[in-house]
């Protein structure tokens, strides 16, 4: 260390630090408290949410773009129907879809695709349709194209579909032609309509919802069912009929036994001693429950009260099961009349619940409906079955019996009968539809059919409409034996 450095080091530190600012010398800044960092300008509120809002808006716009693009894809190949354009007809004329103009709310868009039977039956076709074809009954034959549907937008409350058989199909009047749809969820064929026109080779159906698909099938003539409804209190007649050697080839014979009625609070009323037990019958015996007397008196109130309360409906079902089991009947027939249109849903619920209970006991069930004579002159308004949901019943019951004996006005004409049957077969499966006729109205018909004379109007509906069969009713206890024996003889059941 030289002399200069040594000299500086000897000077105390406090002396070496300048205490004032002098010209030509370094000035030392006095100690000050630290200054806070410079404040940033306050951000405005909308700036905080600007980016998320922009993202959300973009997603929304993109969603609209995707939605409208999807709608455009759906609309591709779709036909729009409206109050002006109410029909869609295939180029080959084999398919037509129509909607009543009054039932439109906006437009109804639908896409229709038709496949030939060859496509459906080849092994290269889709597995779903192969499964559907394999599920067909052995006696069934596909006689039309297989049409599939897709709804593009608004669907009307009611629509009509007409399907025509393929040109090369020869229609056999002895066979039945019906419309079916394949339910992919339940993997089974569902019946849609039996309303077939022999002249145009077409069948039609009116529905409140467009099915997944539709096809026309040719079925073998249904096995006929022939039933005798005994008069109330005909115990002696029962014994005499049991002793007769009755042979009914190609018929399934049943005996319908009336005499029990709907009572208060869901109970069953009637003189049990006048109602034969089912045990003594060699053939099937069905007990019939009514809300009307042989004189035509109908108790509407007792049905209305029972249907309106769920507990009473369940009580009634329990009582009906006791009647069937204790009486050893093979089934039950429900014959409730005077129902109002607004009771349709309640009555259908009753039948559906009863069907489940009856099936659990391995018994059958049929329903008797009165001819809707108010609908036999139906026009553009369409057929109205009132409180009877015939389409729903066709899916669950064993037989739907159309009562032709309840008409107390002018005789029904052949033209009226044809209109009525057209409406009935559009809602009720012909393979379950039977006619209830007076005992003295049955006679032989030409070409192997059976003639039914209704108030001097000779009809042959069993063979003409390929119905399931009919029930012979005799309400006159005095003439019952002669009437029934005459009917059995006309059918060739006895000599």
Residue pairs with C-beta under 8 A, 6 or more apart in sequence:
1 9
8 16
17 28
18 25
18 26
18 27
18 28
19 28
20 27
21 27
21 28
71 153
74 109
74 150
74 152
74 153
75 109
75 152
75 153
77 111
78 109
78 110
78 111
78 150
78 152
79 88
79 109
79 110
79 111
79 112
80 107
80 108
80 109
80 152
81 87
81 88
81 97
81 99
81 104
81 107
81 108
81 109
81 110
82 104
82 106
82 107
82 108
83 101
83 104
84 101
86 98
86 99
86 100
86 101
86 104
87 96
87 97
87 98
88 96
88 97
88 98
88 110
88 112
89 95
89 96
90 96
90 112
90 114
93 164
94 114
94 144
94 145
94 163
94 164
94 165
94 166
95 112
95 114
95 145
95 147
95 161
95 162
95 163
95 164
96 161
96 162
97 110
97 112
97 159
97 160
97 161
97 162
98 159
98 160
98 162
99 108
99 156
99 158
99 159
99 160
100 156
100 158
100 380
103 156
103 157
103 158
104 156
105 154
105 156
106 153
106 154
107 153
107 154
108 151
108 153
108 154
108 155
108 156
108 159
109 151
109 152
109 153
109 154
110 149
110 150
110 151
110 152
110 210
111 149
111 150
111 152
112 147
112 148
112 149
113 147
113 148
114 145
114 146
114 147
115 129
115 145
115 146
115 147
115 148
116 145
116 146
117 142
117 145
117 146
117 166
119 125
119 146
120 129
120 130
120 132
120 133
120 142
120 146
121 133
121 142
123 130
128 184
129 146
129 182
131 187
132 182
132 189
133 142
135 182
135 187
135 188
135 189
136 142
136 189
136 217
137 219
139 219
139 220
140 217
140 218
140 219
141 217
141 218
142 215
142 216
142 217
142 218
143 165
143 166
143 169
143 177
143 216
143 217
143 218
144 163
144 164
144 165
144 166
144 169
144 215
144 216
145 166
145 215
146 213
146 214
146 215
147 163
147 213
147 214
147 215
148 212
148 213
149 210
149 211
149 212
149 213
149 214
151 210
155 209
155 210
157 208
158 206
158 207
158 208
159 206
159 207
159 208
159 210
160 204
160 205
160 206
160 207
161 179
161 204
161 205
161 207
161 214
162 202
162 203
162 204
163 179
163 202
163 203
163 204
163 214
163 215
163 216
164 200
164 201
164 202
165 171
165 177
165 201
165 202
165 216
169 201
169 218
171 177
171 198
171 201
172 218
173 198
174 221
174 463
174 466
175 218
175 219
175 220
175 221
175 466
176 194
176 196
176 218
176 219
176 220
176 221
176 222
176 430
176 431
176 466
177 196
177 203
177 216
177 217
177 218
177 219
178 191
178 192
178 193
178 194
178 196
178 203
178 216
178 217
178 219
178 429
178 430
179 191
179 192
179 193
179 194
179 203
179 204
179 205
179 214
179 215
179 216
179 217
180 189
180 190
180 191
180 192
180 214
180 215
180 216
180 217
181 189
181 190
181 192
181 211
181 212
181 213
181 214
181 215
182 188
182 189
182 190
182 212
182 213
182 215
183 189
183 190
183 212
184 212
189 217
190 395
191 394
191 395
191 429
191 431
192 205
192 207
192 211
192 214
193 203
193 204
193 205
193 425
193 426
193 427
194 203
194 425
194 426
194 428
194 429
194 430
194 431
194 433
194 465
194 466
195 203
195 204
195 205
195 422
195 423
195 425
195 426
196 202
196 203
196 425
197 203
197 204
203 216
204 426
205 214
205 426
206 382
206 383
206 426
219 431
221 466
222 430
222 431
222 466
222 467
222 468
223 250
223 252
223 468
224 250
224 251
224 252
224 462
224 468
224 469
225 251
225 252
225 254
225 399
225 434
225 468
225 469
226 248
226 251
226 252
226 253
226 254
226 469
226 470
226 471
226 472
226 491
226 493
227 253
227 254
227 255
227 256
227 286
227 434
227 469
227 470
227 471
227 472
228 241
228 253
228 254
228 255
228 256
228 471
228 472
228 484
228 487
228 488
229 255
229 256
229 258
229 288
229 436
229 471
229 472
229 473
229 474
230 237
230 238
230 255
230 256
230 257
230 258
230 276
230 474
230 480
231 237
231 258
231 294
231 474
231 475
231 476
231 477
231 480
232 258
232 259
232 274
232 294
232 477
233 259
233 271
233 274
233 477
234 477
234 480
235 274
235 276
237 477
237 480
237 481
237 484
238 276
238 280
240 481
241 484
242 280
242 281
242 282
244 485
244 494
245 494
246 253
246 488
246 493
246 494
247 493
247 494
248 491
248 493
251 469
251 491
251 493
252 284
252 469
253 283
253 284
254 283
254 284
254 285
254 286
254 330
255 281
255 283
255 284
255 285
255 286
256 286
256 288
256 333
256 471
257 275
257 276
257 278
257 285
257 286
257 287
257 288
257 329
258 275
258 288
258 290
259 270
259 271
259 274
259 275
259 288
260 268
260 269
260 270
260 272
260 275
260 287
260 288
260 289
260 290
260 323
261 268
261 269
261 270
261 289
261 290
261 291
262 268
262 269
262 289
262 290
262 291
262 299
262 302
262 303
262 306
262 316
262 336
263 269
263 302
264 302
264 305
265 306
265 312
265 315
266 306
266 312
266 313
266 314
266 315
266 316
266 319
267 315
267 316
267 319
268 289
268 319
268 320
268 323
275 287
275 327
276 285
277 327
277 328
278 285
278 287
278 327
278 328
278 329
278 330
279 328
284 330
284 331
285 328
285 329
285 330
286 329
286 330
286 331
286 332
286 333
286 364
286 366
287 323
287 324
287 327
287 329
287 331
287 332
287 333
288 332
288 333
288 335
288 368
289 320
289 323
289 332
289 333
289 334
289 335
289 336
290 335
290 336
290 337
291 298
291 299
291 300
291 302
291 303
291 335
291 336
291 337
291 338
292 298
292 299
292 335
292 337
292 338
294 475
296 406
296 408
298 337
298 338
299 338
300 338
300 339
303 336
303 338
303 339
303 343
304 340
304 343
305 312
306 312
306 313
306 316
307 313
307 343
307 346
307 347
307 350
308 346
313 346
313 349
313 350
313 353
314 353
316 350
317 350
317 353
317 354
317 357
318 357
320 332
320 354
320 357
321 357
321 358
321 361
323 329
323 332
324 331
324 332
324 358
324 361
324 363
325 361
329 363
330 363
330 364
331 358
331 363
331 364
331 365
331 366
331 398
332 354
332 358
332 363
332 364
332 365
332 366
333 365
333 366
333 367
333 368
333 401
334 351
334 354
334 365
334 366
334 367
334 368
335 367
335 368
335 403
336 347
337 370
337 406
339 347
339 386
339 387
339 388
340 386
340 387
341 386
341 387
343 387
344 386
344 387
344 388
344 389
347 387
347 388
347 389
348 389
348 392
348 393
351 365
351 367
351 392
351 393
351 396
351 397
352 392
352 396
354 365
355 365
355 396
355 397
358 364
358 365
364 398
364 399
365 397
365 398
366 397
366 398
366 399
366 400
366 401
366 434
367 388
367 393
367 397
367 399
367 400
367 401
368 401
368 403
368 436
369 385
369 388
369 390
369 400
369 401
369 402
369 403
370 403
370 406
371 402
371 403
371 404
371 406
371 407
371 412
371 420
372 383
372 384
372 385
372 386
372 388
372 420
372 423
373 407
373 409
373 412
373 420
374 384
374 386
375 383
375 384
375 385
375 420
375 423
376 412
376 416
376 417
376 419
376 420
376 423
377 416
377 419
378 384
378 419
378 423
382 423
383 422
383 423
383 424
383 426
383 427
385 423
385 424
385 427
390 400
390 424
390 427
390 428
391 427
391 428
393 400
393 428
394 400
394 427
394 428
394 429
394 432
397 432
398 432
399 432
399 433
399 434
399 468
400 428
400 429
400 432
400 433
400 434
401 434
401 435
401 436
401 471
402 424
402 428
402 433
402 434
402 435
402 436
403 436
404 412
404 435
404 436
404 437
404 452
404 454
405 436
405 437
405 438
405 473
405 475
407 455
411 454
411 455
411 456
411 457
412 420
412 454
412 455
412 457
413 457
414 457
414 459
417 454
417 457
417 459
417 461
421 461
421 465
424 433
425 433
425 465
430 465
430 466
430 467
430 468
431 468
432 468
433 467
433 468
434 467
434 468
434 469
434 470
434 471
435 452
435 461
435 462
435 467
435 469
435 470
435 471
436 470
436 471
436 473
437 452
437 454
437 470
437 471
437 472
437 473
438 454
438 472
438 473
438 474
438 483
439 472
439 473
439 474
439 480
439 483
439 484
439 486
439 487
440 474
440 479
440 483
440 486
440 487
441 452
441 453
441 454
442 450
442 451
442 452
442 453
442 470
442 472
442 486
442 487
442 490
442 491
443 450
443 451
443 452
443 453
443 490
444 450
444 451
444 490
444 492
445 451
445 460
445 463
446 460
447 463
448 463
449 460
449 462
449 463
449 464
450 460
450 462
450 463
450 470
450 490
450 491
451 458
451 459
451 460
452 458
452 459
452 460
452 461
452 462
452 470
453 459
461 467
462 469
462 470
472 483
472 484
472 487
474 480
474 483
474 484
476 483
485 494
488 494
489 495
